[in-house]
């Protein structure tokens, strides 16, 4: 379980802990100190250590210079933190012999992701946003749960999660969407915009899955996969619509 110490991840940790016997779960926590917030970040790590100890959940605490990593890779701080976290998740998964990596993205995160991708320019697959499971390992049990529900849960069980002050500052695109754009839309256009965006993402996901099944069928008629190359039958590819051509080409590149 990715445990930052904030409400979302602490709620996820506690929920999985409550059902551990019923579902025969062996839980492990993973926490990353991004080395951005000094003493506050160290206190977050201690809090995660303490709550995992109280719940008798083994926890792995890491500290990495995410700012330096982002400069070296030429990527944003957010993306750098994400890359390092998932590297550590995979490392721990292999070390303890775990089957799944549970992360705490919720309904609000989903809505923010849809808007962020729409602003940047995304197709149907991108606007489908996050799924309950990515691949065979990453799971998102809280994806249908709102942040308000998560905060209420934490109050009910007196979990006292940590609050990252940077989440309250409009310094990243996602934060501006969360703190400025969504409240504006809620006030002036649609008070239920978060649920609307999540519902739209689900519908697009279903449509995209159907389209992908069609692409799959055409791909294996057009593509010949070798050990080190993929050949496409150009005459057959030209008979496809532009949308189908793009998806077949992208599938070949990914493969």
C-alpha positions as CSV (number, residue, x, y, z in Angstrom):
1,X,0.0,0.0,0.0
2,X,1.4,3.4,-0.9
3,X,1.1,5.4,2.3
4,X,1.9,9.1,2.1
5,X,0.3,9.9,5.5
6,X,-2.5,12.0,3.9
7,X,-6.2,11.2,4.3
8,X,-6.6,9.2,1.1
9,X,-3.8,6.7,1.8
10,X,-4.5,6.5,5.5
11,X,-8.1,5.7,4.8
12,X,-7.0,3.0,2.3
13,X,-4.5,1.5,4.8
14,X,-7.1,1.4,7.6
15,X,-9.9,-0.1,5.3
16,X,-7.6,-2.9,4.1
17,X,-6.5,-3.5,7.6
18,X,-10.1,-3.9,8.8
19,X,-10.8,-6.6,6.1
20,X,-7.5,-8.3,6.2
21,X,-8.8,-11.4,8.1
22,X,-11.9,-11.8,6.0
23,X,-9.9,-11.7,2.7
24,X,-6.7,-13.3,4.1
25,X,-4.6,-10.2,3.3
26,X,-0.9,-9.7,4.2
27,X,-0.3,-5.9,4.1
28,X,2.8,-3.9,3.7
29,X,3.2,-0.1,3.7
30,X,5.5,1.9,1.5
31,X,6.3,5.6,2.2
32,X,8.5,8.0,0.3
33,X,9.9,11.2,1.7
34,X,10.4,13.5,-1.3
35,X,12.9,15.7,0.6
36,X,10.9,18.8,-0.4
37,X,9.3,19.9,2.9
38,X,12.1,19.4,5.5
39,X,10.8,18.8,9.0
40,X,7.2,18.4,7.9
41,X,8.2,15.5,5.6
42,X,10.1,13.8,8.4
43,X,7.1,14.1,10.6
44,X,5.0,12.5,7.9
45,X,7.4,9.6,7.8
46,X,7.2,9.2,11.6
47,X,3.4,9.4,11.5
48,X,3.3,6.6,8.9
49,X,5.8,4.6,10.9
50,X,3.7,5.0,14.0
51,X,0.3,4.1,12.5
52,X,1.7,1.1,10.7
53,X,3.3,-0.1,13.9
54,X,0.0,0.3,15.8
55,X,-1.8,-1.7,13.1
56,X,1.1,-4.3,13.0
57,X,1.6,-3.6,9.3
58,X,5.3,-3.8,8.2
59,X,6.3,-0.6,6.5
60,X,9.2,0.5,4.3
61,X,10.3,4.1,4.6
62,X,12.4,5.7,1.9
63,X,13.9,9.1,1.3
64,X,14.9,10.4,-2.1
65,X,15.8,13.7,-3.6
66,X,13.0,14.0,-6.0
67,X,13.9,17.6,-7.1
68,X,17.3,16.4,-8.3
69,X,15.8,13.4,-10.0
70,X,13.4,15.6,-11.9
71,X,16.2,17.9,-13.1
72,X,18.3,15.0,-14.2
73,X,15.4,13.5,-16.1
74,X,14.1,16.8,-17.4
75,X,10.6,16.0,-16.1
76,X,8.2,17.7,-13.7
77,X,8.5,17.2,-9.9
78,X,5.2,15.5,-9.9
79,X,6.2,13.0,-12.6
80,X,9.6,12.4,-10.9
81,X,7.9,11.6,-7.6
82,X,5.5,9.2,-9.4
83,X,8.3,7.4,-11.2
84,X,10.3,7.0,-7.9
85,X,7.2,5.8,-6.0
86,X,6.4,3.1,-8.5
87,X,10.0,2.0,-8.7
88,X,9.9,1.5,-4.9
89,X,6.5,-0.1,-5.0
90,X,7.8,-2.7,-7.5
91,X,11.0,-3.2,-5.4
92,X,9.0,-3.9,-2.2
93,X,6.5,-6.1,-4.1
94,X,9.3,-8.3,-5.3
95,X,11.1,-8.3,-2.0
96,X,8.1,-9.5,0.1
97,X,6.5,-11.6,-2.7
98,X,3.3,-9.5,-2.8
99,X,0.7,-9.7,-5.6
100,X,-0.8,-6.2,-5.8
101,X,0.2,-2.6,-5.3
102,X,-2.7,-0.6,-3.8
103,X,-2.8,3.1,-4.3
104,X,-5.3,5.6,-3.0
105,X,-6.6,7.6,-6.0
106,X,-10.2,8.5,-5.4
107,X,-13.2,10.0,-7.2
108,X,-11.9,13.6,-6.9
109,X,-8.5,12.5,-8.4
110,X,-10.3,10.9,-11.3
111,X,-12.3,14.1,-12.0
112,X,-9.1,16.2,-11.9
113,X,-7.3,13.7,-14.2
114,X,-10.1,13.9,-16.8
115,X,-10.0,17.7,-16.8
116,X,-6.2,17.8,-16.9
117,X,-6.0,15.5,-19.9
118,X,-8.8,17.4,-21.7
119,X,-6.9,20.6,-21.3
120,X,-3.7,19.1,-22.5
121,X,-5.5,17.4,-25.4
122,X,-6.3,13.7,-25.2
123,X,-8.3,11.2,-27.2
124,X,-10.8,8.7,-25.9
125,X,-8.3,6.5,-24.2
126,X,-6.7,9.4,-22.3
127,X,-10.1,10.7,-21.2
128,X,-11.0,7.3,-19.9
129,X,-8.6,8.3,-17.2
130,X,-7.8,5.8,-14.4
131,X,-9.2,2.3,-14.1
132,X,-9.7,0.2,-11.0
133,X,-6.8,-1.9,-12.0
134,X,-3.7,-1.2,-14.2
135,X,-2.1,-4.3,-15.6
136,X,-2.1,-7.2,-13.2
137,X,-0.6,-5.4,-10.2
138,X,-1.8,-1.9,-9.5
139,X,-5.3,-1.6,-7.9
140,X,-7.3,1.5,-6.9
141,X,-9.9,0.4,-4.4
142,X,-11.0,4.0,-3.6
143,X,-11.7,5.2,-7.1
144,X,-15.4,5.5,-6.6
145,X,-15.1,7.2,-3.1
146,X,-15.2,11.0,-2.8
147,X,-12.6,13.0,-0.8
148,X,-15.4,14.2,1.5
149,X,-16.3,10.6,2.3
150,X,-12.6,9.8,2.9
151,X,-12.2,12.7,5.3
152,X,-15.4,11.7,7.1
153,X,-14.0,8.2,7.5
154,X,-10.7,9.5,9.0
155,X,-12.7,11.6,11.5
156,X,-14.9,8.6,12.4
157,X,-11.9,6.4,13.3
158,X,-9.8,9.3,14.7
159,X,-6.9,8.6,12.3
160,X,-5.6,12.2,12.3
161,X,-3.9,12.0,8.9
162,X,-1.2,14.5,7.9
163,X,-1.9,17.4,5.6
164,X,0.6,18.3,2.9
165,X,0.6,22.1,2.7
166,X,1.7,22.0,-1.0
167,X,-1.6,20.4,-1.9
168,X,-3.2,23.7,-0.8
169,X,-1.0,25.8,-3.0
170,X,-1.7,26.5,-6.7
171,X,1.8,25.6,-7.8
172,X,1.1,22.5,-9.9
173,X,-1.5,22.1,-12.7
174,X,-3.4,19.5,-10.8
175,X,-3.6,21.8,-7.8
176,X,-4.9,24.7,-9.8
177,X,-7.6,22.4,-11.3
178,X,-8.5,21.2,-7.8
179,X,-8.4,24.6,-6.0
180,X,-9.6,26.9,-8.8
181,X,-11.1,25.4,-11.8
182,X,-13.4,22.7,-10.3
183,X,-14.8,25.1,-7.6
184,X,-15.5,27.6,-10.4
185,X,-17.3,25.0,-12.5
186,X,-19.2,23.8,-9.4
187,X,-20.4,27.3,-8.6
188,X,-21.3,28.5,-12.1
189,X,-22.1,25.5,-14.2
190,X,-22.5,22.1,-12.5
191,X,-22.4,21.5,-8.7
192,X,-21.9,17.8,-9.4
193,X,-19.1,18.2,-11.9
194,X,-16.9,15.6,-10.2
195,X,-19.4,12.8,-10.4
196,X,-20.3,13.9,-14.0
197,X,-16.6,13.7,-15.1
198,X,-16.2,10.3,-13.4
199,X,-19.3,9.0,-15.1
200,X,-18.1,10.3,-18.5
201,X,-14.7,8.6,-17.9
202,X,-16.5,5.3,-17.3
203,X,-18.6,5.6,-20.5
204,X,-15.5,6.5,-22.5
205,X,-13.7,3.5,-21.0
206,X,-16.5,1.1,-22.1
207,X,-16.5,2.6,-25.6
208,X,-12.7,2.5,-25.8
209,X,-12.7,-1.2,-24.8
210,X,-15.1,-2.0,-27.6
211,X,-13.0,-0.1,-30.2
212,X,-9.8,-1.8,-29.0
213,X,-11.4,-5.2,-29.6
214,X,-12.0,-4.1,-33.2
215,X,-8.4,-2.7,-33.5
216,X,-7.1,-6.0,-32.1
217,X,-8.9,-8.0,-34.8
218,X,-7.6,-5.7,-37.6
219,X,-4.1,-5.5,-36.2
220,X,-3.4,-9.2,-36.4
221,X,-4.7,-9.2,-40.0
222,X,-2.3,-6.4,-41.0
223,X,0.7,-6.9,-38.7
224,X,3.4,-9.5,-38.9
225,X,5.4,-9.6,-35.7
226,X,9.0,-10.9,-35.9
227,X,11.6,-11.2,-33.1
228,X,13.0,-7.7,-33.6
229,X,10.5,-6.0,-36.0
230,X,6.9,-5.6,-36.9
231,X,5.9,-5.4,-40.6
232,X,2.6,-3.8,-41.6
233,X,0.8,-4.6,-44.8
234,X,0.5,-1.2,-46.3
235,X,-2.2,-2.0,-48.8
236,X,-4.4,-3.4,-46.0
237,X,-3.6,-0.5,-43.7
238,X,-4.7,2.0,-46.4
239,X,-8.1,0.4,-46.6
240,X,-8.8,1.3,-42.9
241,X,-10.3,4.6,-41.8
242,X,-7.9,7.2,-40.4
243,X,-9.0,6.6,-36.8
244,X,-8.3,2.8,-37.2
245,X,-4.9,3.5,-38.9
246,X,-3.8,5.7,-36.0
247,X,-4.7,3.0,-33.5
248,X,-3.1,0.2,-35.4
249,X,0.1,2.3,-35.8
250,X,0.1,3.1,-32.1
251,X,-0.4,-0.5,-31.2
252,X,2.6,-1.5,-33.4
253,X,4.8,1.1,-31.7
254,X,3.8,0.0,-28.2
255,X,4.4,-3.6,-29.1
